[in-house]
Amino acid sequence: MTKQFYDESMVRQQEKVAATPDMVAQRKIMLNQLALKEGEFVLDIGSGSGIFAREMLEVIGDSGHVCGVDSVESMVNISRGICPGGEFLRGDATELPVEDSTYDVVTASQLLCFVPDVAKAISEMFRVLKPGGRLVILDSDWDSLVWNCRNRELMVRVIEMMTGPYADPHVPRTLSQCLTTTGFKITGRHSYTVLNWEPNPDSYSVHLVGFIKPMMEASNEFTMEDWEAWDADQKETALAGQYMFSVNRYIFNAEKP
């Protein structure tokens, strides 16, 4: 995740997003896919706030170990407080600061979309896994986003801005080939939909607005009038009973031979 995108205010907003029921459900799905066992060593790349690391540590127990790697220093500091039982390092997905063949499990959620060299990141995951180790990746294709509105032109501009920090907003499309080329054996592929029919205060889509407003304020392509128009459009859509937000996450399971 880029340091340019995740400043201190964005980090705090990310914490709020992680606490939403939508993201709680997503982490439960990921835990199920990881199939963790007591005593396993787990590497969480793009570990963010450390909430998921803490949940994994509860499964693997004191005999296990969770290490989180994130490129954003403020995220690393927050995660150390949220998950004091884990280890957290500042590092890049394409140059992981860990030894070869160290981990039973490697996982990354909503990370690879930010990485310019996905092939190198996947090769690093392969390097640090033990033979027989498991990999579980989750990422989104943002063409799957449905966010109902009345002002379609303005929404298109907002979505383009929102996905601007991503190196590849469609990274799931090429992950299968990248995994097999690196040497992984793909063992499963699944999808999970984040779906909000109402703009509830604790929904993923409403908290996502917490990213959009400061991005619009910082952009030369938008004015405060644009923000007010977009915000009013969303409120009018909801009042008409037409609110809908939906985006697909894609989960890849793989194994190192």
C-alpha positions in Angstrom: 0.0 0.0 0.0 1.4 3.3 -1.0 2.6 5.8 1.6 1.3 8.6 -0.6 -2.3 7.3 -0.2 -2.2 6.1 3.4 -1.4 9.2 5.4 -2.4 9.5 9.1 -6.0 10.4 8.5 -6.4 7.5 5.9 -4.9 5.1 8.4 -7.5 6.0 11.0 -10.3 5.7 8.5 -8.9 2.2 7.6 -9.4 1.2 11.2 -13.0 2.2 11.0 -13.6 0.3 7.8 -12.0 -2.8 9.3 -14.5 -2.8 12.2 -17.6 -2.8 9.9 -19.7 -6.0 9.8 -18.9 -6.3 6.1 -15.2 -6.6 6.9 -15.7 -8.8 10.0 -17.6 -11.2 7.7 -14.8 -11.0 5.1 -12.1 -11.9 7.7 -14.2 -14.9 8.9 -14.3 -16.1 5.3 -10.5 -15.7 5.0 -10.0 -17.5 8.3 -12.1 -20.4 7.0 -10.0 -20.5 3.7 -6.7 -20.4 5.6 -7.7 -23.4 7.7 -5.1 -22.5 10.3 -3.7 -25.1 12.7 -2.3 -24.7 16.2 1.4 -23.9 16.2 1.6 -22.7 12.6 3.7 -19.8 11.5 1.8 -17.2 9.5 2.9 -14.2 7.4 0.3 -11.5 6.7 1.5 -9.1 4.0 -0.2 -5.7 4.0 -1.2 -6.4 7.5 -2.8 -3.0 8.0 -4.2 -2.4 11.5 -3.3 -5.8 12.8 -6.9 -6.9 13.6 -6.7 -9.9 11.3 -3.3 -10.9 12.7 -4.8 -10.8 16.2 -7.7 -13.1 15.0 -5.3 -15.5 13.4 -3.1 -15.6 16.5 -6.2 -16.6 18.5 -6.4 -19.7 16.3 -2.8 -20.8 16.2 -2.2 -20.2 19.9 0.9 -19.5 21.9 2.9 -22.1 20.0 2.3 -20.4 16.7 3.6 -17.1 15.3 2.1 -14.3 13.3 4.3 -11.8 11.5 2.7 -8.8 9.7 4.5 -6.8 7.0 3.2 -3.4 5.9 4.9 -0.5 4.0 3.2 2.2 6.1 5.0 3.0 9.4 1.9 4.3 11.1 0.0 1.1 10.3 2.9 -0.9 11.8 2.8 1.1 15.0 -1.0 0.7 15.3 -0.8 -3.0 14.7 1.8 -3.5 17.4 -0.7 -2.0 19.9 -3.7 -3.9 18.6 -1.9 -7.3 18.4 0.9 -7.2 21.0 1.4 -10.9 20.6 2.4 -10.6 16.9 5.5 -9.4 15.2 5.2 -6.5 12.8 7.8 -5.2 10.3 7.9 -2.4 7.9 8.6 -3.7 4.4 7.6 -4.0 0.8 5.7 -7.0 -0.7 8.4 -7.3 -3.4 11.3 -7.4 -0.9 9.9 -9.2 2.2 12.2 -8.8 5.2 12.0 -12.4 6.2 14.0 -15.6 5.6 13.4 -18.3 3.0 11.0 -21.2 3.7 9.9 -19.8 7.1 6.1 -19.8 7.0 3.4 -22.5 6.9 0.9 -19.9 5.6 1.1 -16.6 3.8 -1.9 -14.3 3.2 -2.6 -11.0 1.6 -5.9 -9.1 1.4 -6.5 -6.1 -0.8 -2.8 -5.7 -1.3 -1.8 -6.7 -4.8 -3.9 -4.0 -6.4 -1.4 -1.5 -5.0 1.7 -3.4 -6.1 3.3 -2.4 -9.4 5.2 -5.7 -9.8 2.8 -8.4 -8.9 4.9 -11.2 -10.3 7.8 -10.2 -8.0 5.5 -10.1 -5.0 4.1 -13.6 -5.8 7.7 -14.9 -6.2 8.5 -13.4 -2.7 5.5 -15.3 -1.3 6.7 -18.5 -2.9 10.2 -17.9 -1.4 9.2 -17.4 2.2 6.7 -20.4 2.3 7.9 -23.8 3.4 7.4 -26.6 1.0 3.8 -27.6 1.3 2.9 -24.2 2.6 -0.4 -22.5 1.8 -1.2 -19.2 0.2 -4.5 -17.3 0.4 -4.9 -14.0 -1.5 -8.0 -11.8 -1.6 -8.4 -8.9 -4.0 -11.1 -7.0 -5.9 -11.8 -6.3 -9.5 -13.2 -2.8 -9.4 -15.1 -3.3 -12.6 -17.4 -5.4 -10.5 -18.4 -2.3 -8.5 -22.1 -1.3 -8.7 -22.8 1.9 -6.8 -26.3 3.3 -7.7 -26.7 7.0 -8.2 -28.6 9.5 -10.3 -25.7 11.5 -11.5 -23.8 8.8 -13.5 -21.2 11.1 -14.9 -20.1 12.4 -11.5 -20.0 8.8 -10.1 -17.8 7.7 -12.9 -15.4 10.5 -12.1 -15.5 9.6 -8.4 -14.7 6.0 -9.0 -11.8 6.8 -11.3 -10.4 9.0 -8.5 -11.0 6.3 -5.9 -9.2 3.6 -7.9 -6.4 6.0 -9.0 -4.0 4.9 -6.3 -4.1 1.3 -7.4 -1.4 -0.1 -9.7 -4.0 -2.5 -11.1 -7.6 -2.3 -10.1 -8.3 -5.5 -12.0 -5.5 -7.7 -10.6 -7.6 -10.9 -10.0 -7.9 -11.3 -13.8 -4.2 -12.2 -14.1 -3.5 -13.8 -10.7 -4.2 -17.4 -11.8 -1.5 -17.2 -14.5 0.9 -15.4 -12.2 0.6 -18.1 -9.5 1.1 -21.0 -11.8 4.0 -19.4 -13.6 5.7 -18.8 -10.3 5.3 -22.5 -9.4 2.3 -22.5 -7.2 -0.4 -25.1 -7.4 -3.9 -23.5 -7.4 -6.1 -25.4 -5.0 -9.2 -23.2 -5.0 -10.8 -20.0 -6.3 -13.8 -18.3 -4.7 -15.7 -15.0 -4.5 -17.2 -12.9 -1.8 -19.5 -10.0 -2.4 -19.6 -6.9 -0.2 -23.3 -5.8 -0.6 -25.1 -2.9 1.0 -28.7 -2.3 0.3 -28.9 0.7 2.7 -26.4 3.3 3.8 -26.2 2.1 7.4 -23.7 4.1 9.5 -21.6 0.9 10.1 -21.7 -0.3 6.5 -18.6 -0.7 4.3 -19.9 1.7 1.7 -20.6 4.5 4.1 -17.2 4.2 5.7 -15.7 4.2 2.2 -17.0 7.8 1.9 -14.5 8.6 4.6 -11.8 8.1 2.0 -13.6 9.8 -0.9 -14.2 13.2 0.7 -10.6 13.9 1.6 -9.5 12.6 -1.8 -11.9 14.9 -3.6 -10.7 17.8 -1.4 -7.0 17.1 -2.3 -7.7 16.7 -6.0 -7.4 19.4 -8.6 -10.1 17.6 -10.6 -12.9 18.3 -8.0 -14.4 21.2 -6.2 -16.4 21.3 -3.0 -19.5 21.8 -5.1 -18.7 18.4 -6.7 -18.5 16.8 -3.2 -21.8 18.4 -2.1 -23.5 17.3 -5.4 -22.2 13.7 -5.0 -23.2 13.6 -1.3 -26.7 14.9 -2.1 -27.0 12.5 -4.9 -26.3 9.6 -2.6 -28.8 10.8 0.0 -31.5 11.3 -2.6 -30.9 7.8 -4.0 -31.3 6.4 -0.5 -34.4 8.3 0.2 -36.0 7.0 -3.0 -35.3 3.4 -1.7 -32.8 2.8 -4.6 -29.5 2.6 -2.6 -27.2 -0.2 -3.7 -23.5 -0.8 -3.3 -21.8 -4.0 -4.4 -18.2 -5.1 -5.1 -16.7 -8.5 -5.6 -13.7 -9.9 -3.8 -11.9 -12.8 -5.3 -10.0 -15.4 -3.2 -7.2 -17.6 -4.5 -5.9 -20.6 -2.6 -2.6 -22.0 -3.6 0.1 -24.4 -2.4 3.9 -24.4 -2.7 4.9 -28.0 -3.9 
